[in-house]
Each structure stands twice: as structure tokens, then as C-alpha cells.
Amino acid sequence: MMPGKQRSAACAALALALAAGFAAFSPEEFASSAGASEPLRAGQSFRDCADGCPEMIVVPAGGFMMGPTEAGDPPQRRVTIGRPFGVGKFEVTFTEWQACVAGKGCSRTPDDSRWGRANRPVISVSWDDAKEYVAWLSRKTGKTYRLLSEAEWEYAARAGSTTRYSWGNEIGRGNAHCEGCGNPLDKTRTAPVGSFKPNAFGLHDMHGNVWEWVEDCWERNLADAPTDGTARASGCSDDDERVTRGGAFLYDDPTALQSTVRNNWSKDGEANGIGFRVARTL
């Protein structure tokens, strides 16, 4: 549970972000496609089950400029997210993964590198493993769970900001988990999820801790990427690399944690600096 002061700050930040130019929306936009009795509203948290389902946050519809602003990079592109969607408040944890294993939805138990399990992010999972998890979660709940698209991930990480990190252009101290992030936690391993304050959308650890798998096939630039927030996934082959976002704990150069930084991995690759978070279609 978020402390009262922190919760108030996050709510205030969300209000400022929405006032800064997100598309207008009505309460009806947040009604679940599954016909929930009460509409889900921006910033609201929810769980679809009490036994292993991740906590989700409703992220509002809106538009943003995707990609880096530095000279020499491909030009930014305007992306419009037409509908609100659910995003995992935290990276998927070992506890949540184990519920999938127990439910016969996930075929293996990843190694924790002897760092501990429980509420640490599940690591050493491939893109294929992450897809197993969201398929199981969809079957369990009757809702549509999936990986975020690359555009959705950057939109959620920015949370209304136009700076390198959601809190500003400098990494600062104690804002995220990485070797060069200036926090007192052990930099040789992952941190328990939620160890740092959330962004304006109420999402934790979008910068650092572990890289997060997204749905998209890897391409070197965003020139031909969809502008509606969907994933660049059509025509992907089994040999195509996939995209990870967010950076990880092991970097002493925090530029890897910037909202726009992209990384590519083999879809069946595993590493102790890679995990994922989930999205849900509303």
C-alpha cells in the first residue's frame, strides 16, 4: 500500500500530467470491455483475481512525441493512444510467476541468481516465457492480458513528461535502481519491486531494476512504426529479435535508463537483468 503522502503526490502529479496536454476523456471511456459494473478511471488500481494476479493501473488515452530529442537521432513521431489501457503497477514478481507455474500455465521456474524471490522481479525469462505468462493470465481471468507495445511502454514511462526520465533530465539520486543511480540498495542485484516512488501514472520501476520485454519485433529505428500505439508485430519470424525497454540494475551509466532507450534481444534469450510487466486491454 502506498503511503498517504506518496499517494497524494502521485495523484497531484497525474492531474498535472493530464492538464499538460493529454486528450480529453469521459468516464465512459474507462469502462472495461468485459462489462465491469463500475467504470475504471485513470489512475485507478485493480486486480482481476486475489490469487496471483498482478496489481494494475489504468493509464489514460492520449498522445505524445515518441523517440529521443537529441540531434542526430531519427526524428520524433507523434503517437496517439486511442483508448485507456491497464499496465502492471510493478514488474511481474517471482511470486506472481510461481502462481502461473502452479496453475500449469508457465512451463519452468527461472533461476533467481540466489538473490531471493518473493517480491523481486522475475528474471532470466525469455520473450516466449513472458508470452506464456500473459496467455495463462488471460485464461485465468477471462480478460485480455498481453505485453505492452513499445509505444505504450514509452508513453507509460514518460507519464506526461518530455524529459529524459519521468522526473527530469538528470538521473538525480534515489529515483531508480542502477549502479549509477545514487541509491543505498545493493547494486549487484535486483531490488524488490516498488522500492522507489512511482511516476505520475502511478507506475513503479519504469526506469531501471530490470529491462522489460515488449511485444514488438526489433527494428533499428521507429521510422515505419505504427502511430496508433499498436505493436510492430506483423510479419515477425521466429528468428526476429524483440525489444526490451527501461534499463537495468547493472548499469553504471544511467543513460541506459532513459525513457527513449531501446534494446534488442533474441526472443528466446534469458538474462538476470531482463523481466517484464503486463498490460490489459480495457
C-alpha positions as CSV (number, residue, x, y, z in Angstrom):
1,M,0.0,0.0,0.0
2,M,1.4,3.4,-1.0
3,P,1.9,5.8,2.0
4,G,-0.6,8.7,2.2
5,K,1.9,11.4,1.3
6,Q,3.3,9.4,-1.6
7,R,-0.2,8.6,-2.9
8,S,-1.3,12.3,-2.7
9,A,1.9,13.3,-4.6
10,A,1.3,10.7,-7.3
11,C,-2.4,11.9,-7.7
12,A,-1.3,15.5,-7.9
13,A,1.3,14.6,-10.5
14,L,-1.2,12.7,-12.5
15,A,-3.5,15.7,-12.5
16,L,-0.7,18.0,-13.7
17,A,0.2,15.5,-16.5
18,L,-3.4,15.3,-17.7
19,A,-3.6,19.1,-17.7
20,A,-0.4,19.4,-19.7
21,G,-2.0,18.2,-22.9
22,F,-3.4,14.7,-22.8
23,A,-6.6,14.2,-24.8
24,A,-9.8,14.8,-23.1
25,F,-11.7,11.8,-22.0
26,S,-15.1,10.9,-20.4
27,P,-15.7,8.4,-17.6
28,E,-17.4,6.1,-20.1
29,E,-14.0,5.6,-21.9
30,F,-12.7,3.7,-18.9
31,A,-15.4,1.0,-18.7
32,S,-13.9,-2.4,-19.0
33,S,-14.6,-4.3,-22.2
34,A,-15.7,-7.2,-20.1
35,G,-18.6,-5.1,-18.7
36,A,-17.4,-4.1,-15.2
37,S,-20.2,-2.7,-13.1
38,E,-18.2,0.4,-12.3
39,P,-16.1,2.2,-14.9
40,L,-12.4,2.1,-14.4
41,R,-10.9,5.6,-14.2
42,A,-7.4,7.0,-14.9
43,G,-5.0,6.3,-12.1
44,Q,-7.3,3.6,-10.5
45,S,-5.7,0.4,-9.4
46,F,-7.4,-3.0,-9.7
47,R,-6.7,-6.7,-9.6
48,D,-8.7,-9.3,-11.6
49,C,-8.1,-12.1,-9.0
50,A,-6.9,-12.4,-5.5
51,D,-4.6,-15.4,-6.0
52,G,-1.6,-14.3,-8.1
53,C,-3.0,-11.6,-10.4
54,P,-0.7,-8.5,-10.6
55,E,-2.0,-5.1,-9.5
56,M,-2.8,-3.0,-12.5
57,I,-3.1,0.8,-13.0
58,V,-5.5,2.4,-15.6
59,V,-3.4,4.6,-17.9
60,P,-5.4,7.2,-19.8
61,A,-5.7,7.7,-23.6
62,G,-3.6,10.5,-25.0
63,G,-0.8,11.4,-27.4
64,F,2.9,12.0,-27.1
65,M,6.1,12.5,-29.2
66,M,7.9,9.2,-29.3
67,G,11.7,8.9,-29.5
68,P,14.7,10.9,-28.4
69,T,15.1,14.6,-29.0
70,E,18.9,14.8,-29.3
71,A,20.4,15.9,-32.5
72,G,21.4,13.1,-34.9
73,D,18.7,10.8,-33.7
74,P,15.8,9.8,-36.0
75,P,13.0,12.5,-35.8
76,Q,10.4,12.1,-33.2
77,R,7.0,10.9,-34.3
78,R,3.6,11.7,-32.9
79,V,1.8,8.6,-31.4
80,T,-1.8,8.7,-30.3
81,I,-3.1,6.1,-27.8
82,G,-6.8,6.0,-28.6
83,R,-8.1,4.1,-25.5
84,P,-7.1,3.8,-21.9
85,F,-5.3,0.5,-21.0
86,G,-4.2,-1.3,-17.9
87,V,-0.5,-1.5,-17.0
88,G,1.2,-3.5,-14.3
89,K,1.9,-1.3,-11.3
90,F,5.1,-3.2,-10.8
91,E,7.3,-5.6,-12.9
92,V,6.0,-9.2,-12.6
93,T,7.4,-10.8,-9.5
94,F,8.6,-14.3,-8.7
95,T,5.5,-14.8,-6.5
96,E,3.2,-13.9,-9.4
97,W,5.2,-16.1,-11.8
98,Q,5.1,-19.0,-9.4
99,A,1.3,-18.8,-9.4
100,C,1.5,-19.4,-13.2
101,V,3.8,-22.4,-12.7
102,A,1.4,-23.8,-10.1
103,G,-1.5,-23.2,-12.5
104,K,0.3,-25.2,-15.2
105,G,0.5,-22.1,-17.4
106,C,4.2,-21.5,-17.2
107,S,6.5,-24.4,-18.1
108,R,9.5,-23.6,-16.0
109,T,10.8,-21.9,-12.8
110,P,13.5,-19.4,-13.7
111,D,16.8,-19.1,-11.7
112,D,16.8,-16.2,-9.2
113,S,20.7,-15.9,-9.2
114,R,20.5,-16.6,-5.4
115,W,19.1,-13.0,-4.8
116,G,15.7,-14.1,-3.5
117,R,12.3,-14.5,-5.0
118,A,9.0,-13.2,-3.4
119,N,8.5,-9.6,-4.5
120,R,11.7,-9.3,-6.6
121,P,11.0,-9.1,-10.3
122,V,11.1,-12.4,-12.1
123,I,14.3,-12.6,-14.1
124,S,16.0,-14.9,-16.6
125,V,12.8,-15.1,-18.6
126,S,12.6,-15.1,-22.4
127,W,10.1,-13.2,-24.5
128,D,8.5,-16.6,-25.1
129,D,8.2,-17.2,-21.4
130,A,6.6,-13.8,-20.9
131,K,4.1,-14.7,-23.6
132,E,3.3,-18.0,-21.8
133,Y,2.5,-15.9,-18.7
134,V,0.1,-13.4,-20.3
135,A,-1.7,-16.3,-22.1
136,W,-2.2,-18.1,-18.7
137,L,-3.3,-14.8,-17.1
138,S,-5.9,-14.3,-19.9
139,R,-7.3,-17.8,-19.5
140,K,-7.4,-17.5,-15.7
141,T,-9.2,-14.1,-15.6
142,G,-11.2,-14.1,-18.9
143,K,-9.6,-10.7,-19.6
144,T,-7.1,-9.8,-22.4
145,Y,-3.7,-9.7,-20.9
146,R,-0.6,-9.1,-23.1
147,L,2.8,-7.4,-23.3
148,L,2.9,-3.7,-23.8
149,S,3.6,-2.4,-27.2
150,E,6.8,-0.4,-27.5
151,A,4.8,2.8,-27.9
152,E,2.6,2.0,-24.9
153,W,5.7,1.3,-22.8
154,E,7.3,4.7,-23.7
155,Y,4.0,6.5,-23.1
156,A,3.6,4.9,-19.7
157,A,7.2,5.5,-18.8
158,R,7.1,9.2,-19.7
159,A,3.8,9.7,-17.8
160,G,3.3,13.1,-19.4
161,S,6.9,14.1,-19.2
162,T,9.1,15.3,-22.2
163,T,12.4,14.8,-20.3
164,R,14.9,12.0,-20.4
165,Y,13.5,10.5,-17.2
166,S,9.9,10.9,-16.0
167,W,11.2,13.1,-13.1
168,G,13.6,15.3,-15.2
169,N,16.7,15.4,-17.5
170,E,19.2,14.2,-14.8
171,I,19.2,10.9,-13.0
172,G,19.4,12.5,-9.6
173,R,19.8,10.4,-6.5
174,G,17.5,7.7,-5.2
175,N,15.0,7.8,-8.2
176,A,15.7,4.4,-9.7
177,H,17.8,1.2,-9.2
178,C,21.0,1.0,-11.1
179,E,24.8,1.1,-10.5
180,G,25.0,4.9,-11.1
181,C,21.6,5.9,-9.7
182,G,22.8,7.1,-6.3
183,N,20.6,4.9,-4.0
184,P,21.7,2.9,-1.0
185,L,20.5,-0.5,-2.2
186,D,22.8,-3.3,-3.3
187,K,23.7,-2.6,-6.9
188,T,24.8,-6.1,-7.7
189,R,21.3,-7.5,-7.8
190,T,17.7,-6.6,-8.4
191,A,15.6,-4.6,-5.9
192,P,12.2,-5.6,-4.6
193,V,9.6,-4.0,-6.8
194,G,8.2,-0.7,-5.6
195,S,11.4,0.3,-3.8
196,F,11.2,3.7,-5.5
197,K,8.5,6.3,-5.9
198,P,6.1,5.9,-8.8
199,N,5.8,8.1,-11.8
200,A,2.8,10.4,-12.5
201,F,0.7,7.5,-13.7
202,G,1.4,5.5,-10.5
203,L,3.8,3.0,-12.1
204,H,7.0,1.9,-10.3
205,D,10.4,1.0,-11.8
206,M,9.8,2.0,-15.3
207,H,13.4,3.2,-15.2
208,G,15.9,0.6,-14.0
209,N,15.8,-2.6,-12.0
210,V,15.3,-4.9,-15.0
211,W,14.8,-4.5,-18.7
212,E,11.2,-5.2,-19.7
213,W,10.1,-7.2,-22.7
214,V,7.6,-5.6,-25.0
215,E,5.6,-7.1,-27.9
216,D,7.4,-5.5,-30.9
217,C,9.8,-7.0,-33.4
218,W,13.2,-5.2,-33.3
219,E,13.9,-2.6,-36.0
220,R,16.8,-0.2,-35.8
221,N,14.6,2.9,-35.9
222,L,11.0,3.9,-35.5
223,A,10.5,5.3,-39.0
224,D,7.9,2.8,-40.0
225,A,6.4,2.0,-36.6
226,P,2.7,2.4,-36.1
227,T,1.5,5.8,-34.9
228,D,-1.6,4.4,-33.1
229,G,0.2,2.8,-30.2
230,T,0.0,-0.8,-31.5
231,A,2.9,-3.1,-31.7
232,R,5.1,-3.6,-34.7
233,A,4.5,-7.3,-34.7
234,S,3.1,-8.3,-38.1
235,G,5.4,-10.4,-40.2
236,C,7.7,-11.3,-37.3
237,S,9.5,-14.6,-37.7
238,D,10.7,-16.9,-35.0
239,D,14.2,-15.7,-35.8
240,D,13.4,-12.0,-35.2
241,E,14.8,-10.2,-32.2
242,R,12.4,-8.5,-29.8
243,V,12.6,-5.2,-27.9
244,T,13.3,-4.5,-24.3
245,R,12.9,-1.2,-22.5
246,G,13.8,0.6,-19.3
247,G,17.4,-0.4,-18.5
248,A,18.5,-2.5,-15.6
249,F,20.3,-2.5,-12.2
250,L,23.7,-3.4,-13.5
251,Y,24.4,-0.1,-15.4
252,D,26.8,2.4,-14.0
253,D,25.9,4.7,-16.9
254,P,22.3,5.7,-16.2
255,T,21.6,6.9,-19.7
256,A,20.5,3.3,-20.4
257,L,17.5,4.0,-18.2
258,Q,16.1,6.9,-20.3
259,S,12.5,6.7,-21.5
260,T,13.6,6.5,-25.1
261,V,16.4,3.9,-25.0
262,R,15.7,0.7,-26.9
263,N,17.5,-2.6,-26.7
264,N,17.2,-5.8,-28.7
265,W,17.4,-9.4,-27.6
266,S,16.8,-12.8,-29.1
267,K,13.2,-13.8,-28.3
268,D,14.4,-17.0,-26.6
269,G,17.2,-15.2,-24.8
270,E,17.4,-15.0,-21.0
271,A,19.4,-12.8,-18.6
272,N,19.3,-11.9,-15.0
273,G,18.7,-8.3,-16.0
274,I,15.6,-9.0,-18.0
275,G,12.0,-9.3,-16.8
276,F,8.7,-7.9,-17.9
277,R,5.4,-6.2,-16.9
278,V,2.0,-6.8,-18.3
279,A,-0.8,-4.8,-20.0
280,R,-4.5,-5.4,-20.1
281,T,-6.9,-4.3,-22.8
282,L,-9.8,-2.4,-21.2
